């Protein structure tokens, strides 16, 4: 690219000439309006400008320019943003061309410099590229408008104290230069009139690339391009919606697989790929400051949250794994499963048929294996883990508030105000509005849509969401019908085929229907989710939200409500409804008067809930990670294939990025939604599956690297945006945390078999040496076979007169036969008491923890106060020094004026 010394001279000359140029002057406009900046400015020395022109021509030639260059053709002005468009032959082509011309002229008037690449220079021969550079005057002006905080002095705060045993975490740490690429500074809101106050060593690198593209996007989103129907049209988003431009994006620093070559700046994309986006670094911490510098605070906040959530999951995963191991080692000593498996106990108990006519009587010990598996998750540790997770979720949310507060200080978000882009009117809203109303804040006339115009769309939206939720319930009922049909079919098939007797010992009808039904339910969930995503986005647009923030909030509500019902409805059914309203032999309840209601296994429904939860949670996580990795990779491959080229071989940096997939304004929305749904699996039903935190932990370790990889390698660079928290998702997490206490209490009380066992242990056991002995026989009621209706009884006659079923009812010889006995009411009272006690204990602990743990750590509060004090002091000293200098200048000029007057008087005399 040339001699570095000469290059530095060129850059210094460019800086000097740019400082002397008048911001927004006609000269600057004419200069930036050309495709190159090689013309000699009239207000500069012609010889110097001509020499500079020759030097540039010798050093930077288009044919020899690096394909990875992020500069204009002069090799000096950095490309901050790129617009692309394709010429069309349609009717609107002239209108679009006129809009582009007006838009680009207005961009130049704001001070931006543009350079256009002709379509003949592009790889496909069709696409024009408009490269945009923000000069120093534009950057300092809009940095002040946006209230950007910039460094004024290196911080003298002591680094936080190292935690005990931190030396053991050495292998998990990144190099200091990667983790903290810049020292910590005291900052203040930038002011172009106080530039000497700020630590400006080099104007070209003072504003990071994320701040530069944020400034340019701010200008693009407000730049007018036409006046149509008496209304001023403005904003790049409207031009993208109307396909006037095909894309608008900031450039990546360079290729992710190799560092940049001079004169390009340091390739942060390469650094991120090497230290963050590689799967071999799955055990390393994330370079959060580097992510923030490159992608902005909004994306950085997501990765901080995901990383913190993953760290907290480690504790829950360890405790959950310990509970599972306890169940594994004590499985063979379970009194319940031992009685079921005992040929002298479970082998002698004849159970009533599980379906009408085609199902036969069966012996209790045929469910021996299922009862042992059930004990893995339904044991004494279940209650402890349910209470522990209620406390864990509180600690997670409270510590997250502290982490968020620390992050606000470190990333200069303490006095953050909502991004103006989020509060900007949407083009679709302006286009649909026929009324205008004065804004009470700005005192300007703005588009306004009366409530009566929106009410029909609100009704349509609510009806559609309700309809889809009803569709989810209908699909769940259809899966239940499938399970009932398959159960009866499989049971009769196994009974009729003698060769399947061995299979029946481990593949019972209950296990078969539970596995196949869960898999079918998961497939239905994915299909419904795919279609609802499209419909919810369409409905939200039809509501015509006023701002981008309103649009995102409305979509969040719809998507979360639907996915909550879609993913969790089957789990709620198994946990709280299955086997609860069955009836008893001779008087069973029927679904649609055709299919008999499902019964739980004699060991309880908890194992079925565990199966359902495992299949849906694991399937969703595997499918989600594969989709996130394969989808952008396939689209990018197909786009390159259509262009008959590879992005690695493309000439220019902007074409390489143009061929990547767009991250989109809702990219983070779907990432948060996925994480929140997983959080629900981990908290709402965790009492039935203590390995859920471990599965979530393993998934999140992969998820972080998948998200990092696709963002770094497969997507265009998103426009940087600020955010000081995770927004509405935090409120959703709090709501789910409260709900999880109730669901886990009900699971322990109603779905597991712990409470009935405890009631038997303390109130009904007659064996002092082995109190649980006889529990299985006690938990099964007796039914007279002769009382079975002819249409439900098995066709073959048997030599026994009674069968057993799971319930607490009076025997046939009782005067109130088949009515609930007193033990049923004792067990019910114990269940309700347990729910009330557990909820009150957990909520009390949650309240105490929330009260004891401050939202903002003490050391952060002290550092915030210290920074405010130092900032005020530095600004005060700066202004005082400036005032003294002005006074000295004024006094010296006054002294000169006095002497001059005295001399004049003397000469006159």
N, C-alpha and C positions, 0 to 999 in steps of 0.2 A: 504493500500500500504506500510505500515511500519512506523517506528518512524521518525518524521520529522527531528530530530536532526541527526540521522544516515544518512538520505537521504541527508542532507546538507553537511555532511562530505564526502559522496560519490561524490557529485557534485563538491566540492572543490578539491578533489583528481583528478577527471577527468579533471578539468580545468588546474590543475598544470601539469599533465602529457601531456595534449594536447599542452600546451605552449612549453614544452621541446622537443616535437616531431619535426622532421625536415619535413617542408612542401614539399610534393611531393616525399618523400624518399621511398625506397623500403619497409621499415618497415611499413610505413603508408599504402602503396599499399597492402601489404600482409594482414594487419590487416583489412582494409576495404573490401577486397575481400571475406572474410568469411561471412556466414550468420549471425554470431553472433560476438561480439567483446570480447569474454571471454578468448581468448588466451593471455598468458603472453608475454609482449613485452620484447625483449632481453636487451633493453637499460634502463629498469627500475629495481628497486629493486625487486627480485623475491618474497620475503615474502609479501611486500606491495601489489604487483599486485595479488598475490594469495588470500590474505585476502579480497581485493576489489572484486575479482571474487566470493568468497564465500558469501560475503554480498549481492551481486547482485542476486545470485541464491536463497538466502533465501528470499529476499524482492520481487523479480519480477519473477513470474512463469507464463508461458503462459496461463495455464488453469485458473489462478486466476486474470489475467490482466483485467483491466476494458475494457468493449467493446467500450468505448468512448476514449480510450487512443490514443494520437497522438505521441507516442514515439516508438522507437525500443523496442525489447524484454528486453533490459537492463533497460528500464524505464528512461533513461537519455538523449539519443540522440533524438532530435525532428525530426519527419517526415516532410520534406519540400515539397516532391513531390512523386507521386505514378504512376507507369506504370503498365499496366495489359496486359496479353496476354493469349491465349488459344492454347493448343497443337492441331495440325492438322494432318490428315493422308494423306493430298494431296501431290502432287509432290513437291510443293514449300516448304514443311515443313522443310526439311533439310537446304535449303537456308536461310529461315527465322530464324531458330535456330542458324545458323552460324552468321548471321547478329546481332542477339541479343547478342550472346556471345562476338563478337568483340566490339559492341557498349558499353556493360556494362564494358568490360575491359578498354576501353578508358575513360569511365566516372570515373573509379577508378583512372586512371592515372592523371586525372585533380584534384584529391583530394577528390572527392565525396565519401561518404560511402554508401554502398548498403546492403540491407537485403531482402532476397527473402522468400516469403511465398509460400509454396508448395500448389499445387492444392487440396491436401487432407484436408488442413485446411480451404479451402474456402467453402462457403455455397452450391454452386452448384457442387463442386467436379471437376470443369473443369478449373477454372481460376487461373493463377499464378499472384501474386502481387509482384512487385519490389518496395520496399520502399527506398527512397533516402534522405540522410541527408547531409547538407552542414556544415562542421566544420568551426571553427572560421577563420582558415587560408584561406579557400576558400572564405568566405564571405568578409574578408577585402581586398583580392586581387581583386575580381570582383566588389566590391563597388567602388574601385578606377578606374577600367576600365570603368564602367558605369557612372562615374562622379556623384555618389550619394552625396547629401548634407546631412550632419549629424550635430547635435547640438554641439556647442562649448561653449556657454554661454547663460544663461537665459536672454531674452530680457528685457531691461529697458524702452522700449517704453510705453508711457501711453496708456491705452485702449481708443478706440474711444468714443467720447462724446455721452451720451444717447440722443436719440431723444425726443422732447416734447411729452408728454402723453405716453411715453414708459411704464409707470407703468400700463396703461390700457391694455397693451398687455401681461401682466403676464400669463394669462391662456394659451396663445399660445406658451409660452417659454418652453424649456426643462430644466431639471436640469443641472447646470453648469458642473458637472462631466461627463455628457453624451454629451453635446454640445461641450465642449472643454476638451477632456480626458487628454490632455497633455498641459503643459504651453508653451508659445511662446518662441522660442530660436533664437539666432543668429546662422547661419549655415555656413558651408564651405564645399567645396568638400573634400570627405574623402581621406586620404592618410595613407597607412599602416605604413609608416615611421614616422608619426606624431600621433600615437595613443594616446599619453599622452595629446594631445591638446583637444581631444574630451571627452564629458561627458559620459564615459563608466563606469557605476555603476555595471552592470551585463552583461557579454558577451552574455548570453543566451537570453536576452531581448533587447539588444541594437538595433539590426536590427528588425523592425517589420515583422510580418509574410508575409505581402505583398511584402516587399523588398527581403525577403529570397526566396520566390517562383519565383520572377522576376529574381533573380540571377541564380537560378537553371535552369529556362527555357532558359535563355541566353546560358548557357553551353550546355543544351540538343539540342538547335537549331543549334549548331556549332560542335557538336561532330561527328567525322567520324565513319562509321560502315563498309565500304567495299571499295574496289577499283575494279570497273567493267568497262571493255572496256577501260582501261587506265585512267579512270576518278575517282577521289575521290568522294565517295558518303557520304553525311553527313546530319544531322538534324533529329530531332524527327518527324517533319511534314512529311518527306518523308516515314519514317517507319510507321506512322499512315496511310498514303495514300495507302501503299502497304499491309496493315493489318498485318505487322510484330508485331506491338503492337496494341491492340484493343482500348486503351485509355491512356491518360496522363493528370493528373490533380493534383493541390494542394489540400490539405485537408481543410475542414471546421474546425473551432476551436473545435466544439463539437455539441451536439444536440441543436436545436434551442428552444426547449420548457423547457430546464432546464439548470442551470449554471453548469460549469465544477466542478469536484471534484479534490482536490489535488492528484498528483502533477501537473496536467494539468494547463497551464496558464489561465488567465482570458478569459472566453468565450465571445468574442466580437460578435459572431453570435447571441448568446442569448440576449445580450444587444441591438443589432440592431432589433431583432424581437420584443422585448418588447417595444421599444421606437420609432420604425419606420415602421415596417411591419404589424402592427395591424390596422385594419380599424377603431377601436374606437379612434385612434390617428389622424384622418383625419384633425383635426383643428390645430395640433401641427406643429411647424417648424421641419425641417429635421436635424438630427445629421451629418452635412456634413463632419466635420473633421473625425468622426468615419467611415463614408462610405469610405472616401479617404484612411484612414489607413488600412481598411480591404480589399477593392476591387481595390485600386489603383486610380490614378488621372483621368484616361480616363473615367471610369464608374462614378466616383465622379463628373466630369465635366458635364456629361449628366444630373444628378439629380440636380445639381446647376442650369443648364439652364432651366430645366423643372419647377423647383420651382420658379425661377425668372420670367419666362413667365407667370406662374399661378398668381403670385402676381400682375403683371402688368395688367393681364386680369381683375382683380377685379375692377380697375378703369373704364375700358371700359365697363364692365358688368353693373356697377352702372349707367353710363351715358346712355347706351343702354336701360336699364330697365326704366329709367326716360322718355326717348323718347317714349317707348311703352305705358307707363302709360298715358302720355300726349295724345297719339292717342286714347287710350281707353276711357278717360274721355271726349274727344272732338268729339268722333265718331258720337254722335247724333246731333251735331251741324254742321256737314259737309254739305255745300251747295250742293255739287255734289250728294252725296248719298241721300240727302233729296229730291232733284228734281227727281232722278231716282225712289225713293220709292213713291213719291206723285202720287196718282191715277189720279189727274188732269193734271199732266205733263208726268211722265214716263208711266202712265197707258194709255195715249192717243197716245203715239208714237209707231208706228208699224215699227218693224225692219225687214230688208230683211232676207231671209232664210240663215242659217249658213252652209248648205250643199245642194247639188244639188238633185232635184226631191223629195227625201224622207223627207226633212226637210220643215216645214211649217213656215209661218210668225209668229212672236212672239212679245209680248209687252215688252217694255224696263223695266217695273217694276218687271218683273220676275227675274231679276238679282239684286234685292234689297239687299238681304243678302250678296252676293258676293261684292257689292260695299261698304257696311259697313265694311266688313273684309279688303278690299283693303285699306280703309282709315286708318286702324290701322298702316300700314307701309308706306303709301304714303300720308304724310302730311307735314306741314311746318318744322317739326323737322328733316325730312329726309336729307335736305341740310346741316343743322347744324351738324348732326351726321356723314355724309360723310366727311365733312371738319375736324371734330374732330378726326376721325379715321386716316386720313392722317397725322395729327400731332402726334397722339398717337403712330403710328408705328415708326415714327422717334425717339420719346422719348424712346421707348422701345429698339430700336437698339443702340442708343447712351448710354443709361444707362447700357445696357448689356456690352458694351465695357468697361465701368468703372468697372462694377462688375467683369468682366473677368480680368482686370488689377489688381484689389485688390486681386483676387484669385491667380494670378500668384505670387504675393508677399507672401501671406500667405502660399502657398503650395510649395514655393521654386522652381518656374518655370520661374523665370525672365530670366535666361541665358539658357533656355531649348533648346536642339537640338532634331531633329526628332529621334524617337525611331529607333534603328538599326534593330529591328525585322521587321518594316514596310519597310525598305530599303533593306532587305535581298532578295536574288534571290529566286524565287519560284521553288520548285522541278520540277514542270511540265515544267517550262521554260527551266531548265537545261536538262531535259530528251529529249526535242524536238530539242534542238540546236545541230547543226552539225559543226558550226563554232566557232572559239574563237578569241577574240580581246583583246588587252591590255587596261586595265583601266588606263586613264591618271592620276588619282588621286593616286591609290594604286600601279600602275606600275606592276600589276599582270594580267596574262591571265585569262579572264573570258568568259563564254558562250556568244555568240553573234548571233542574228538572223537578217539577212538582211531585209531591208524594203520590197523588192519584194516578200519575202516569207510570209509576213504578209498581203500584200494588198488584196489577195483573201478573207481572213477572215474579213478584215475591210469592204469590199464590202458586204459580206454576213451579217455581223452584221448590217450595215446601212440599207440594204434591208429588213432585218427581222423586225427591229424597225419600219421602214416606213410602212411595211405591216400590223403590228399589230396596228399602229395608224390608218391606213385606215380601218382596221377591226372595231375599236372603232367607227369611223365615220359611217361605214355601219350599225353597230348595233343601233346607235342613229337614223339613217334614218328609220331603221326597226321599232323602237319604235314610231317614228312620224307617219309612215303608220298605225301602230296599233291604235294610238290615233285617226287618221282620220276615220278609219273603225269603231271603237267603238263609236265614236261620232255620226256618221250617224245612226248606228244600235240602239244605246240607244235613240237618238232623235225620230226616227220613232216608237220605242217600247213604249215610254212614251206617244207620241201623240195618238197612237192607243188604249191604255188601259186607260179607264176613271178612274179606281181605283187608278192610280198612279198620279193623278193630285195634290194631297197633297204632295207627295214625291218630285214632280218637283219644289216646292217652295224653298226647301233648298238643294236638290240634283240635280242640273242642269246638263245638258250634259257636260258643260265646267268643272265643279268641278269634276264630275265623271271621265272624261278622264284625267284630271290633276293628280288626286290622283292615279288612277290605272296605268297611264303611268309612274309616278315617282317611284312607287314601282317596276314595271317591269324593269325600267332602273337601279335601285339600284341592283336588282338581277343580271342583265347582267354585271354590273360593277364588282361585286364580282367574278363572274365566269371568266371573262376575266383576272382579276387581279391574280387569283389563277394560271392559266395556264402560264401567262406571267412571273411570278416570276421564274418558273422552266426554261422556255426557255431563259430568260435573263441571268440567272446564267450559263447555258450551253454555250450560245454564248460568254459570257465574257471569259470562260475557253478556247474556241476555238481560241480566239484572242491571246492567250498565252502571257498575260502581264508579264513583266519582274520581277516586285517586287509586294509585297502584297499591297503597296500603290497604284500602277498603277491599280491593279485589283479592289480595292475598288473604285477608282475614276471612272473607266470605268463603273462599275456596278451602281454607283450612278447616272451617267448621263443617262443611259438607263432607270433605274427604275423611276427616277423623271420625265423624259420626257413622258414616257408612262402613269404614274399615273396622271400627270397633264392633259393630254388629256382625260384619262379615267374618272376621277372624275369631271372635270370642263366643258367638251364639252357640255353636256346637259344644264348646267347653262348658258354658253355663247350663246347657241342657243335661249333659252327662252328670255334672256336679250337683245340680239342685232339683232336677225333675225326673230323671230316669229312675225307675224303680220305686218312686215315692207315691204314685197313685195307681198301683197295679190292681188292687183288690185282693181277692183270695180265690182258691179253686172253687169252681161252681158259680162265682160271681166276679169274674174278671172285668176290668174296664177295657173298652175296645176303641181303637182309632178309626173314625169314620164307620163304626159298627162293623168293621171287617177284620182289621188286624188287631191282635191282642197286644196290649201295652208291654213294653220291654221290661224284663226283670233284671235285677243286678245279680252278679255272681254271689253264691253263699258267703264268700269272703268280703263282699262289698263292691261298690262301683268305683272305688278309688283307682284300681288298676286300669280300668277302662278310661278314666279321665287322664291318667298318666300316658296311656297309649295315644289317645287323641292329641294331647298337648305335645308329645314328643314328635309325632308325625307332622303336625301343622307347623310347629316352631322350627324344627330342623329343615323341613321341606322348603319353607319360606326363605330361610336364611341361605340355603344352598342355591335355590333358584334365583334369589336376589343378587347374590355375588356373581353368579354366572352371567346373569342378564347385564349387570353393570359393566362387566369386563368385555363380554362378547358384542353387545349392541353397538357401542361406539367404534369398536375395532372393525366390525363388519361393515358399518356404514362408510367409514373412512376408506376401507379396502375397495368397496364398490365404487366410491367416488373417484378414486385413483384409477380404477380399472376402466371406467367410462372415459376418463381423460387419457387413458393409455399411457400412463406414466407412474412414477413413484414419487412421493413427496420428497424423498431424499435427493432426487435428481432434478427437482424443480430449480429454476434459476434463482428466484428471489425469496427472501424471508416472508414477504407478505403473501406470496402464492402458497408457500408451505402451510402457513396458518389458515389461509382461506380454505384449504382442502380438509381442515379438521372439523369435527363436530362442534356445534354451538352448545355451550353449557346452559344457557337460557336463564331467564329471570326466576324461574321456578325450580332450578336445579337443586338449590339448598332445601327448598320446601319438601321435596320427595325424600331427601336424605334424613331430614328431621322426622318426617312421618314414619319412615322405616324404623328409626331408632326408638320412637315413642311406642310404636306397636310392639316392638321387642320388649321394651320396659314393662308393658302390660303383661306379657307372658311371664316375665321374671317375677313380677310382684303379685298379680291377681290370683294365680293358681299355683303359687310356688309350694304351698303346703302339700300338694299332691305329687310334686316332682322336684325334689331337692337338687337334682342335677341341672335344672334350668339355668341357674347363674353360670355354671361351668360351660354349658353349650353357648350361652350368650357371650361369655368371655372369649372363647375360642373363635366365635364368629367375628367379634369386634376387632380382635387382633388382625384378622385377615381383612376385615372391612376397611380399617384405617389405611392399609397399604393398597387395597384395590382403589379406594377413592383417591388416594394420592397419585397412584399410577395413571389413572384415567384423566385426572385433572392436569397432570404434568405432561402427558404424552399424547392423549387422544382428543383433547378439547382445546378450542381456542382460549386464549387468556380472557377470563371474565373482567368486566369493568370493576375496578376497586370500589368498594362501598364501606361505609362505617356502620357499626352496630355495637351497642354497649351491653347487650344481653341476648338471650335466645328468644326473646319476644313472647308471643302467646303460648309457645310450647311449655314454658315454665309453669303457667297456670294449669295447663293440661296435666303436667306431671304431678302437681300438688293434688289435683282432683283424683287422679288414679291412685296416688299414695293413700289418700283417705279411704277410697273404695276398697283398696287391697286389704285393709284391716278387716273390713266386714266380710269380704269373700273368703278369706283364709279362715276366719272364725267359723263361718258356715260350713266350709269344706271339712274342717276337723270335726265339727259337731254332727253334720248330717251325711257327709259322703264317706268319711272314714268309719272304722269300727271301734274307735278308741272309747267313746263315751259309753256305748252298751257294755263293753268289756269291764269298764270301771264300775258301772252300776252293778253288774253281776258280782264283781270282786268284793264290793263293800256291802251289798244288801242281800244277795241271793245265794252266794256260795256257801256250801255246807262242809267243804273239805278244808280243814285248818292247815294241813301240810302242803296242799297244792290247790290254792284258792281258785285257779282258772280251770281246773278239771271239771268237766261237765258243761262248760260254757256253750259249746256248739249245740249240744242237745237242748239246752235251755233256750237258745235263740231261734229254734225251729218249732213252729206250731204243727199240730197234727190235724189231718183231714181224713174223713171217712171216704173211701173210694166209691162206695155205693151212692154217695151224694153227688158225684160228678154227672152232669147232664150227658145224655147219650151222644149229642153232636160234638162234644169236646173230649170224651174219654177215648183212650186208645182202643183199636179194634180187637186186639188180643186180650183174652182174659188172664188175670194173674191170680196167684194163690195167696196174696196178702190183702188185707182189708183196709189198711191205712197207708197214707203217704205223708211226707213232711214238706213244708214250705217255709220261707223265711218271713217271719212276722211274729208279733206278740199277740196271739188271739186264744180264746178259750177253746178247749178240746171239744170233740163231738158229743161227749156225754155230759157236758155242762148245760145248765138250764138256759144260759145265754150263749149258746155255742156260736163260735166264729166271730163273736164280738171282741173288741180289744180288751185285754186283761189289764190288771193293775200295773204290771211291769211296764207295759207300753207307756202309760202316763208317767211313771217314774223316769223312764229313759227320756221321754220328751221334756220333762221338767229339767232333767240334768243337762240336756242339750241347750235349752234356752238359758239356763244359768251360766253354762260355760261361755256362751256367746257374749252375754252381758259382761261377765267378769273379764274375759279376755280383751274385749273392746275397750273397757274402761281402763284396764292396766296399760294397754298399748297406747291409748290416747293420752293418758296421764304422763307416761314416759315421753311421748312425742312432744307434749306441751312443755315439759320441764327441759328437754334438750333444746327445743327452739328458743326457750327463754334464756338458757345458760350460754348458748353459743351465739356470740354477736354476729350480726350480718357483715360488719366490716372489722377485720382484725385490728388489734390495738396498734401494732407496728405500722400497718398501712395508714391508719388515721394520723399517726405521728409524722409519717413521711409526706402525706398530703399537706399537713399543716406546715411542715418544714419547706416544702417546695413553694407553697403560696407565699410564705414569708420571704424566701430567697428571691422569688420572681419579683415581688414588689420592691425589694431592696435594690436588685439589679436595675430594674426600670427606673427607679428613683435616682440612683447614682448616674445612670446614663443621661437622663433628662437634666439633672443638675450640671453635669459636665458640659452638656450641649448649651445650656443657658449661660454658663460662665464663658464659654468660647464666644458666644454671640455678644455677650456684654463686653468682652475684651476687644472684639472687632469693632463694636460700636464706639467704645471709649477711645480707641486709637484713631478712628476716623474723625471723632469729635475733636481730639487734640490737634490733628492735622488741619482741620477746618479753622480752629482758633488761631493757630500759628499763621495760616494763610491770610486770614483777615488782618492780623496784627501787621504782617508784612505789607499788606496793601495800604494800611493806614500810614505806616512809616514812609512808604514810597510817595504817598499823596502829600504828606507833610514836607 
